[in-house]
Amino acid sequence: MIELLRQWIEHRRAIRRRWQEDARRLAGADPINAYYEAQRRASRSRAQGNAGDYWHWAKVASEVARIEPRAAMDFEVVKAIADQETASRR
């Protein structure tokens, strides 16, 4: 039982490391628009019906918001991104 719990914890840590690495990569490439890019990828994944990727990119967006003070985060832009991704998948 302890081994199963240890494996589960390590699995969760690996998932966390993955979205943290993606957030650092996006923020390093374009600190201003990194949040929007993560939101765009989340919206695209949701429009494609890929829930796992959606949650991953949503966590990446929240991590970008946490680590990058220069990131632009306008909710109207995020809504426009979501509308654009949804419309392009129809």
Jmol script that loads the backbone (N, CA, C; Angstrom):
load data "model"
ATOM      1  N   MET A   1       0.822  -1.197   0.000  1.00  0.00           N
ATOM      2  CA  MET A   1       0.000   0.000   0.000  1.00  0.00           C
ATOM      3  C   MET A   1       0.866   1.261   0.000  1.00  0.00           C
ATOM      4  N   ILE A   2       1.920   1.242   0.795  1.00  0.00           N
ATOM      5  CA  ILE A   2       2.824   2.400   0.856  1.00  0.00           C
ATOM      6  C   ILE A   2       3.489   2.612  -0.502  1.00  0.00           C
ATOM      7  N   GLU A   3       3.861   1.522  -1.147  1.00  0.00           N
ATOM      8  CA  GLU A   3       4.506   1.619  -2.462  1.00  0.00           C
ATOM      9  C   GLU A   3       3.548   2.223  -3.486  1.00  0.00           C
ATOM     10  N   LEU A   4       2.303   1.836  -3.441  1.00  0.00           N
ATOM     11  CA  LEU A   4       1.298   2.388  -4.346  1.00  0.00           C
ATOM     12  C   LEU A   4       1.131   3.888  -4.123  1.00  0.00           C
ATOM     13  N   LEU A   5       1.090   4.298  -2.883  1.00  0.00           N
ATOM     14  CA  LEU A   5       0.988   5.716  -2.553  1.00  0.00           C
ATOM     15  C   LEU A   5       2.222   6.482  -3.028  1.00  0.00           C
ATOM     16  N   ARG A   6       3.393   5.918  -2.831  1.00  0.00           N
ATOM     17  CA  ARG A   6       4.631   6.556  -3.276  1.00  0.00           C
ATOM     18  C   ARG A   6       4.639   6.734  -4.799  1.00  0.00           C
ATOM     19  N   GLN A   7       4.189   5.723  -5.527  1.00  0.00           N
ATOM     20  CA  GLN A   7       4.132   5.809  -6.983  1.00  0.00           C
ATOM     21  C   GLN A   7       3.147   6.884  -7.425  1.00  0.00           C
ATOM     22  N   TRP A   8       2.010   6.970  -6.765  1.00  0.00           N
ATOM     23  CA  TRP A   8       1.015   7.974  -7.108  1.00  0.00           C
ATOM     24  C   TRP A   8       1.575   9.377  -6.877  1.00  0.00           C
ATOM     25  N   ILE A   9       2.253   9.568  -5.744  1.00  0.00           N
ATOM     26  CA  ILE A   9       2.844  10.877  -5.443  1.00  0.00           C
ATOM     27  C   ILE A   9       3.889  11.239  -6.483  1.00  0.00           C
ATOM     28  N   GLU A  10       4.724  10.295  -6.866  1.00  0.00           N
ATOM     29  CA  GLU A  10       5.751  10.572  -7.876  1.00  0.00           C
ATOM     30  C   GLU A  10       5.111  10.896  -9.231  1.00  0.00           C
ATOM     31  N   HIS A  11       4.046  10.198  -9.551  1.00  0.00           N
ATOM     32  CA  HIS A  11       3.321  10.479 -10.796  1.00  0.00           C
ATOM     33  C   HIS A  11       2.778  11.909 -10.793  1.00  0.00           C
ATOM     34  N   ARG A  12       2.177  12.325  -9.689  1.00  0.00           N
ATOM     35  CA  ARG A  12       1.646  13.693  -9.576  1.00  0.00           C
ATOM     36  C   ARG A  12       2.769  14.727  -9.662  1.00  0.00           C
ATOM     37  N   ARG A  13       3.907  14.438  -9.062  1.00  0.00           N
ATOM     38  CA  ARG A  13       5.050  15.352  -9.145  1.00  0.00           C
ATOM     39  C   ARG A  13       5.555  15.485 -10.574  1.00  0.00           C
ATOM     40  N   ALA A  14       5.559  14.381 -11.310  1.00  0.00           N
ATOM     41  CA  ALA A  14       5.995  14.423 -12.712  1.00  0.00           C
ATOM     42  C   ALA A  14       5.044  15.284 -13.536  1.00  0.00           C
ATOM     43  N   ILE A  15       3.756  15.157 -13.288  1.00  0.00           N
ATOM     44  CA  ILE A  15       2.774  15.986 -13.990  1.00  0.00           C
ATOM     45  C   ILE A  15       3.010  17.459 -13.663  1.00  0.00           C
ATOM     46  N   ARG A  16       3.232  17.766 -12.396  1.00  0.00           N
ATOM     47  CA  ARG A  16       3.478  19.149 -11.974  1.00  0.00           C
ATOM     48  C   ARG A  16       4.747  19.702 -12.622  1.00  0.00           C
ATOM     49  N   ARG A  17       5.800  18.907 -12.654  1.00  0.00           N
ATOM     50  CA  ARG A  17       7.047  19.354 -13.298  1.00  0.00           C
ATOM     51  C   ARG A  17       6.820  19.662 -14.775  1.00  0.00           C
ATOM     52  N   ARG A  18       5.989  18.855 -15.427  1.00  0.00           N
ATOM     53  CA  ARG A  18       5.739  19.073 -16.853  1.00  0.00           C
ATOM     54  C   ARG A  18       5.083  20.427 -17.113  1.00  0.00           C
ATOM     55  N   TRP A  19       4.029  20.781 -16.339  1.00  0.00           N
ATOM     56  CA  TRP A  19       3.405  22.083 -16.611  1.00  0.00           C
ATOM     57  C   TRP A  19       4.259  23.233 -16.135  1.00  0.00           C
ATOM     58  N   GLN A  20       5.071  23.022 -15.112  1.00  0.00           N
ATOM     59  CA  GLN A  20       5.979  24.090 -14.690  1.00  0.00           C
ATOM     60  C   GLN A  20       7.050  24.339 -15.755  1.00  0.00           C
ATOM     61  N   GLU A  21       7.583  23.276 -16.346  1.00  0.00           N
ATOM     62  CA  GLU A  21       8.571  23.416 -17.418  1.00  0.00           C
ATOM     63  C   GLU A  21       7.964  24.113 -18.632  1.00  0.00           C
ATOM     64  N   ASP A  22       6.745  23.726 -19.003  1.00  0.00           N
ATOM     65  CA  ASP A  22       6.083  24.377 -20.139  1.00  0.00           C
ATOM     66  C   ASP A  22       5.847  25.859 -19.852  1.00  0.00           C
ATOM     67  N   ALA A  23       5.489  26.194 -18.634  1.00  0.00           N
ATOM     68  CA  ALA A  23       5.277  27.601 -18.269  1.00  0.00           C
ATOM     69  C   ALA A  23       6.587  28.379 -18.363  1.00  0.00           C
ATOM     70  N   ARG A  24       7.668  27.813 -17.865  1.00  0.00           N
ATOM     71  CA  ARG A  24       8.968  28.497 -17.960  1.00  0.00           C
ATOM     72  C   ARG A  24       9.399  28.659 -19.408  1.00  0.00           C
ATOM     73  N   ARG A  25       9.139  27.649 -20.228  1.00  0.00           N
ATOM     74  CA  ARG A  25       9.510  27.722 -21.646  1.00  0.00           C
ATOM     75  C   ARG A  25       8.720  28.817 -22.359  1.00  0.00           C
ATOM     76  N   LEU A  26       7.408  28.869 -22.140  1.00  0.00           N
ATOM     77  CA  LEU A  26       6.595  29.914 -22.765  1.00  0.00           C
ATOM     78  C   LEU A  26       6.998  31.300 -22.274  1.00  0.00           C
ATOM     79  N   ALA A  27       7.206  31.435 -20.972  1.00  0.00           N
ATOM     80  CA  ALA A  27       7.582  32.731 -20.403  1.00  0.00           C
ATOM     81  C   ALA A  27       8.963  33.161 -20.888  1.00  0.00           C
ATOM     82  N   GLY A  28       9.848  32.213 -21.085  1.00  0.00           N
ATOM     83  CA  GLY A  28      11.175  32.548 -21.581  1.00  0.00           C
ATOM     84  C   GLY A  28      11.159  32.983 -23.038  1.00  0.00           C
ATOM     85  N   ALA A  29      10.278  32.388 -23.833  1.00  0.00           N
ATOM     86  CA  ALA A  29      10.207  32.718 -25.257  1.00  0.00           C
ATOM     87  C   ALA A  29       9.508  34.054 -25.503  1.00  0.00           C
ATOM     88  N   ASP A  30       8.447  34.325 -24.770  1.00  0.00           N
ATOM     89  CA  ASP A  30       7.686  35.564 -24.957  1.00  0.00           C
ATOM     90  C   ASP A  30       6.991  35.923 -23.645  1.00  0.00           C
ATOM     91  N   PRO A  31       7.679  36.649 -22.766  1.00  0.00           N
ATOM     92  CA  PRO A  31       7.111  36.908 -21.434  1.00  0.00           C
ATOM     93  C   PRO A  31       5.794  37.679 -21.448  1.00  0.00           C
ATOM     94  N   ILE A  32       5.605  38.546 -22.408  1.00  0.00           N
ATOM     95  CA  ILE A  32       4.385  39.361 -22.452  1.00  0.00           C
ATOM     96  C   ILE A  32       3.172  38.516 -22.855  1.00  0.00           C
ATOM     97  N   ASN A  33       3.324  37.678 -23.865  1.00  0.00           N
ATOM     98  CA  ASN A  33       2.192  36.932 -24.422  1.00  0.00           C
ATOM     99  C   ASN A  33       2.138  35.470 -23.993  1.00  0.00           C
ATOM    100  N   ALA A  34       2.969  35.060 -23.050  1.00  0.00           N
ATOM    101  CA  ALA A  34       3.020  33.657 -22.631  1.00  0.00           C
ATOM    102  C   ALA A  34       1.681  33.198 -22.052  1.00  0.00           C
ATOM    103  N   TYR A  35       1.043  34.030 -21.265  1.00  0.00           N
ATOM    104  CA  TYR A  35      -0.253  33.671 -20.672  1.00  0.00           C
ATOM    105  C   TYR A  35      -1.289  33.440 -21.768  1.00  0.00           C
ATOM    106  N   TYR A  36      -1.323  34.329 -22.746  1.00  0.00           N
ATOM    107  CA  TYR A  36      -2.281  34.178 -23.845  1.00  0.00           C
ATOM    108  C   TYR A  36      -2.005  32.924 -24.659  1.00  0.00           C
ATOM    109  N   GLU A  37      -0.742  32.611 -24.877  1.00  0.00           N
ATOM    110  CA  GLU A  37      -0.403  31.404 -25.631  1.00  0.00           C
ATOM    111  C   GLU A  37      -0.867  30.154 -24.879  1.00  0.00           C
ATOM    112  N   ALA A  38      -0.668  30.125 -23.580  1.00  0.00           N
ATOM    113  CA  ALA A  38      -1.141  28.977 -22.795  1.00  0.00           C
ATOM    114  C   ALA A  38      -2.667  28.892 -22.833  1.00  0.00           C
ATOM    115  N   GLN A  39      -3.338  30.025 -22.744  1.00  0.00           N
ATOM    116  CA  GLN A  39      -4.803  30.033 -22.837  1.00  0.00           C
ATOM    117  C   GLN A  39      -5.263  29.580 -24.217  1.00  0.00           C
ATOM    118  N   ARG A  40      -4.532  29.992 -25.262  1.00  0.00           N
ATOM    119  CA  ARG A  40      -4.875  29.584 -26.629  1.00  0.00           C
ATOM    120  C   ARG A  40      -4.769  28.063 -26.755  1.00  0.00           C
ATOM    121  N   ARG A  41      -3.703  27.492 -26.214  1.00  0.00           N
ATOM    122  CA  ARG A  41      -3.529  26.042 -26.282  1.00  0.00           C
ATOM    123  C   ARG A  41      -4.587  25.313 -25.451  1.00  0.00           C
ATOM    124  N   ALA A  42      -4.958  25.882 -24.326  1.00  0.00           N
ATOM    125  CA  ALA A  42      -6.023  25.284 -23.514  1.00  0.00           C
ATOM    126  C   ALA A  42      -7.348  25.316 -24.267  1.00  0.00           C
ATOM    127  N   SER A  43      -7.667  26.444 -24.875  1.00  0.00           N
ATOM    128  CA  SER A  43      -8.923  26.565 -25.623  1.00  0.00           C
ATOM    129  C   SER A  43      -8.951  25.618 -26.816  1.00  0.00           C
ATOM    130  N   ARG A  44      -7.827  25.501 -27.494  1.00  0.00           N
ATOM    131  CA  ARG A  44      -7.745  24.594 -28.640  1.00  0.00           C
ATOM    132  C   ARG A  44      -7.971  23.152 -28.186  1.00  0.00           C
ATOM    133  N   SER A  45      -7.364  22.768 -27.079  1.00  0.00           N
ATOM    134  CA  SER A  45      -7.523  21.407 -26.562  1.00  0.00           C
ATOM    135  C   SER A  45      -8.971  21.143 -26.165  1.00  0.00           C
ATOM    136  N   ARG A  46      -9.592  22.123 -25.533  1.00  0.00           N
ATOM    137  CA  ARG A  46     -10.996  21.957 -25.130  1.00  0.00           C
ATOM    138  C   ARG A  46     -11.891  21.832 -26.355  1.00  0.00           C
ATOM    139  N   ALA A  47     -11.627  22.644 -27.373  1.00  0.00           N
ATOM    140  CA  ALA A  47     -12.438  22.581 -28.590  1.00  0.00           C
ATOM    141  C   ALA A  47     -12.273  21.234 -29.296  1.00  0.00           C
ATOM    142  N   GLN A  48     -11.106  20.622 -29.152  1.00  0.00           N
ATOM    143  CA  GLN A  48     -10.862  19.309 -29.761  1.00  0.00           C
ATOM    144  C   GLN A  48     -11.370  18.164 -28.895  1.00  0.00           C
ATOM    145  N   GLY A  49     -11.835  18.492 -27.695  1.00  0.00           N
ATOM    146  CA  GLY A  49     -12.366  17.468 -26.807  1.00  0.00           C
ATOM    147  C   GLY A  49     -11.294  16.724 -26.021  1.00  0.00           C
ATOM    148  N   ASN A  50     -10.109  17.296 -25.923  1.00  0.00           N
ATOM    149  CA  ASN A  50      -9.007  16.659 -25.212  1.00  0.00           C
ATOM    150  C   ASN A  50      -8.901  17.244 -23.801  1.00  0.00           C
ATOM    151  N   ALA A  51      -9.592  16.629 -22.867  1.00  0.00           N
ATOM    152  CA  ALA A  51      -9.671  17.165 -21.506  1.00  0.00           C
ATOM    153  C   ALA A  51      -8.325  17.172 -20.800  1.00  0.00           C
ATOM    154  N   GLY A  52      -7.518  16.148 -21.007  1.00  0.00           N
ATOM    155  CA  GLY A  52      -6.218  16.086 -20.348  1.00  0.00           C
ATOM    156  C   GLY A  52      -5.309  17.230 -20.750  1.00  0.00           C
ATOM    157  N   ASP A  53      -5.237  17.494 -22.048  1.00  0.00           N
ATOM    158  CA  ASP A  53      -4.431  18.618 -22.518  1.00  0.00           C
ATOM    159  C   ASP A  53      -5.022  19.949 -22.081  1.00  0.00           C
ATOM    160  N   TYR A  54      -6.346  20.032 -22.069  1.00  0.00           N
ATOM    161  CA  TYR A  54      -6.974  21.263 -21.609  1.00  0.00           C
ATOM    162  C   TYR A  54      -6.514  21.607 -20.188  1.00  0.00           C
ATOM    163  N   TRP A  55      -6.598  20.635 -19.280  1.00  0.00           N
ATOM    164  CA  TRP A  55      -6.206  20.893 -17.894  1.00  0.00           C
ATOM    165  C   TRP A  55      -4.721  21.212 -17.791  1.00  0.00           C
ATOM    166  N   HIS A  56      -3.914  20.530 -18.597  1.00  0.00           N
ATOM    167  CA  HIS A  56      -2.480  20.814 -18.577  1.00  0.00           C
ATOM    168  C   HIS A  56      -2.213  22.273 -18.944  1.00  0.00           C
ATOM    169  N   TRP A  57      -2.776  22.732 -20.051  1.00  0.00           N
ATOM    170  CA  TRP A  57      -2.500  24.101 -20.504  1.00  0.00           C
ATOM    171  C   TRP A  57      -3.165  25.143 -19.613  1.00  0.00           C
ATOM    172  N   ALA A  58      -4.273  24.805 -18.980  1.00  0.00           N
ATOM    173  CA  ALA A  58      -4.866  25.725 -18.002  1.00  0.00           C
ATOM    174  C   ALA A  58      -3.926  25.896 -16.807  1.00  0.00           C
ATOM    175  N   LYS A  59      -3.306  24.807 -16.366  1.00  0.00           N
ATOM    176  CA  LYS A  59      -2.330  24.890 -15.274  1.00  0.00           C
ATOM    177  C   LYS A  59      -1.085  25.659 -15.718  1.00  0.00           C
ATOM    178  N   VAL A  60      -0.681  25.476 -16.976  1.00  0.00           N
ATOM    179  CA  VAL A  60       0.460  26.236 -17.503  1.00  0.00           C
ATOM    180  C   VAL A  60       0.147  27.730 -17.461  1.00  0.00           C
ATOM    181  N   ALA A  61      -1.061  28.100 -17.860  1.00  0.00           N
ATOM    182  CA  ALA A  61      -1.456  29.514 -17.833  1.00  0.00           C
ATOM    183  C   ALA A  61      -1.406  30.062 -16.411  1.00  0.00           C
ATOM    184  N   SER A  62      -1.891  29.298 -15.455  1.00  0.00           N
ATOM    185  CA  SER A  62      -1.855  29.786 -14.082  1.00  0.00           C
ATOM    186  C   SER A  62      -0.426  29.883 -13.560  1.00  0.00           C
ATOM    187  N   GLU A  63       0.435  28.982 -13.989  1.00  0.00           N
ATOM    188  CA  GLU A  63       1.838  29.045 -13.571  1.00  0.00           C
ATOM    189  C   GLU A  63       2.544  30.234 -14.220  1.00  0.00           C
ATOM    190  N   VAL A  64       2.233  30.528 -15.477  1.00  0.00           N
ATOM    191  CA  VAL A  64       2.795  31.717 -16.124  1.00  0.00           C
ATOM    192  C   VAL A  64       2.370  32.961 -15.349  1.00  0.00           C
ATOM    193  N   ALA A  65       1.119  33.028 -14.972  1.00  0.00           N
ATOM    194  CA  ALA A  65       0.630  34.176 -14.204  1.00  0.00           C
ATOM    195  C   ALA A  65       1.374  34.302 -12.876  1.00  0.00           C
ATOM    196  N   ARG A  66       1.731  33.178 -12.291  1.00  0.00           N
ATOM    197  CA  ARG A  66       2.424  33.197 -11.013  1.00  0.00           C
ATOM    198  C   ARG A  66       3.893  33.613 -11.155  1.00  0.00           C
ATOM    199  N   ILE A  67       4.582  33.149 -12.208  1.00  0.00           N
ATOM    200  CA  ILE A  67       6.036  33.366 -12.290  1.00  0.00           C
ATOM    201  C   ILE A  67       6.446  34.569 -13.125  1.00  0.00           C
ATOM    202  N   GLU A  68       5.576  35.063 -13.990  1.00  0.00           N
ATOM    203  CA  GLU A  68       5.974  36.127 -14.922  1.00  0.00           C
ATOM    204  C   GLU A  68       5.181  37.407 -14.662  1.00  0.00           C
ATOM    205  N   PRO A  69       5.789  38.378 -13.976  1.00  0.00           N
ATOM    206  CA  PRO A  69       5.064  39.613 -13.664  1.00  0.00           C
ATOM    207  C   PRO A  69       4.778  40.472 -14.892  1.00  0.00           C
ATOM    208  N   ARG A  70       5.494  40.262 -15.983  1.00  0.00           N
ATOM    209  CA  ARG A  70       5.276  41.069 -17.194  1.00  0.00           C
ATOM    210  C   ARG A  70       4.176  40.522 -18.084  1.00  0.00           C
ATOM    211  N   ALA A  71       3.665  39.340 -17.781  1.00  0.00           N
ATOM    212  CA  ALA A  71       2.658  38.708 -18.635  1.00  0.00           C
ATOM    213  C   ALA A  71       1.369  39.534 -18.653  1.00  0.00           C
ATOM    214  N   ALA A  72       0.896  39.770 -19.868  1.00  0.00           N
ATOM    215  CA  ALA A  72      -0.382  40.476 -20.033  1.00  0.00           C
ATOM    216  C   ALA A  72      -1.507  39.483 -19.760  1.00  0.00           C
ATOM    217  N   MET A  73      -2.515  39.935 -19.008  1.00  0.00           N
ATOM    218  CA  MET A  73      -3.623  39.046 -18.647  1.00  0.00           C
ATOM    219  C   MET A  73      -4.934  39.817 -18.659  1.00  0.00           C
ATOM    220  N   ASP A  74      -5.426  40.084 -19.838  1.00  0.00           N
ATOM    221  CA  ASP A  74      -6.693  40.783 -20.001  1.00  0.00           C
ATOM    222  C   ASP A  74      -7.779  39.749 -20.290  1.00  0.00           C
ATOM    223  N   PHE A  75      -8.805  39.709 -19.457  1.00  0.00           N
ATOM    224  CA  PHE A  75      -9.846  38.703 -19.597  1.00  0.00           C
ATOM    225  C   PHE A  75     -10.584  38.821 -20.929  1.00  0.00           C
ATOM    226  N   GLU A  76     -10.738  40.013 -21.437  1.00  0.00           N
ATOM    227  CA  GLU A  76     -11.408  40.180 -22.738  1.00  0.00           C
ATOM    228  C   GLU A  76     -10.611  39.511 -23.853  1.00  0.00           C
ATOM    229  N   VAL A  77      -9.299  39.586 -23.779  1.00  0.00           N
ATOM    230  CA  VAL A  77      -8.447  38.921 -24.767  1.00  0.00           C
ATOM    231  C   VAL A  77      -8.599  37.409 -24.636  1.00  0.00           C
ATOM    232  N   VAL A  78      -8.635  36.904 -23.413  1.00  0.00           N
ATOM    233  CA  VAL A  78      -8.800  35.468 -23.189  1.00  0.00           C
ATOM    234  C   VAL A  78     -10.146  34.997 -23.750  1.00  0.00           C
ATOM    235  N   LYS A  79     -11.209  35.770 -23.540  1.00  0.00           N
ATOM    236  CA  LYS A  79     -12.510  35.413 -24.108  1.00  0.00           C
ATOM    237  C   LYS A  79     -12.457  35.400 -25.633  1.00  0.00           C
ATOM    238  N   ALA A  80     -11.768  36.363 -26.223  1.00  0.00           N
ATOM    239  CA  ALA A  80     -11.640  36.405 -27.680  1.00  0.00           C
ATOM    240  C   ALA A  80     -10.865  35.195 -28.192  1.00  0.00           C
ATOM    241  N   ILE A  81      -9.831  34.802 -27.480  1.00  0.00           N
ATOM    242  CA  ILE A  81      -9.055  33.611 -27.857  1.00  0.00           C
ATOM    243  C   ILE A  81      -9.952  32.379 -27.824  1.00  0.00           C
ATOM    244  N   ALA A  82     -10.733  32.228 -26.766  1.00  0.00           N
ATOM    245  CA  ALA A  82     -11.626  31.078 -26.639  1.00  0.00           C
ATOM    246  C   ALA A  82     -12.661  31.071 -27.754  1.00  0.00           C
ATOM    247  N   ASP A  83     -13.233  32.235 -28.054  1.00  0.00           N
ATOM    248  CA  ASP A  83     -14.215  32.327 -29.143  1.00  0.00           C
ATOM    249  C   ASP A  83     -13.586  31.975 -30.474  1.00  0.00           C
ATOM    250  N   GLN A  84     -12.377  32.466 -30.703  1.00  0.00           N
ATOM    251  CA  GLN A  84     -11.684  32.186 -31.973  1.00  0.00           C
ATOM    252  C   GLN A  84     -11.385  30.694 -32.123  1.00  0.00           C
ATOM    253  N   GLU A  85     -10.903  30.054 -31.068  1.00  0.00           N
ATOM    254  CA  GLU A  85     -10.585  28.627 -31.145  1.00  0.00           C
ATOM    255  C   GLU A  85     -11.845  27.788 -31.317  1.00  0.00           C
ATOM    256  N   THR A  86     -12.929  28.171 -30.649  1.00  0.00           N
ATOM    257  CA  THR A  86     -14.174  27.434 -30.785  1.00  0.00           C
ATOM    258  C   THR A  86     -14.744  27.591 -32.191  1.00  0.00           C
ATOM    259  N   ALA A  87     -14.697  28.796 -32.728  1.00  0.00           N
ATOM    260  CA  ALA A  87     -15.233  29.045 -34.069  1.00  0.00           C
ATOM    261  C   ALA A  87     -14.414  28.314 -35.142  1.00  0.00           C
ATOM    262  N   SER A  88     -13.114  28.250 -34.963  1.00  0.00           N
ATOM    263  CA  SER A  88     -12.280  27.619 -35.987  1.00  0.00           C
ATOM    264  C   SER A  88     -12.419  26.100 -35.996  1.00  0.00           C
ATOM    265  N   ARG A  89     -12.986  25.503 -34.950  1.00  0.00           N
ATOM    266  CA  ARG A  89     -13.159  24.054 -34.869  1.00  0.00           C
ATOM    267  C   ARG A  89     -14.522  23.603 -35.354  1.00  0.00           C
ATOM    268  N   ARG A  90     -15.398  24.540 -35.688  1.00  0.00           N
ATOM    269  CA  ARG A  90     -16.755  24.163 -36.140  1.00  0.00           C
ATOM    270  C   ARG A  90     -16.769  23.798 -37.584  1.00  0.00           C
TER     271      ARG A  90
END
end "model"
wireframe off; spacefill off
backbone 0.3
color backbone group
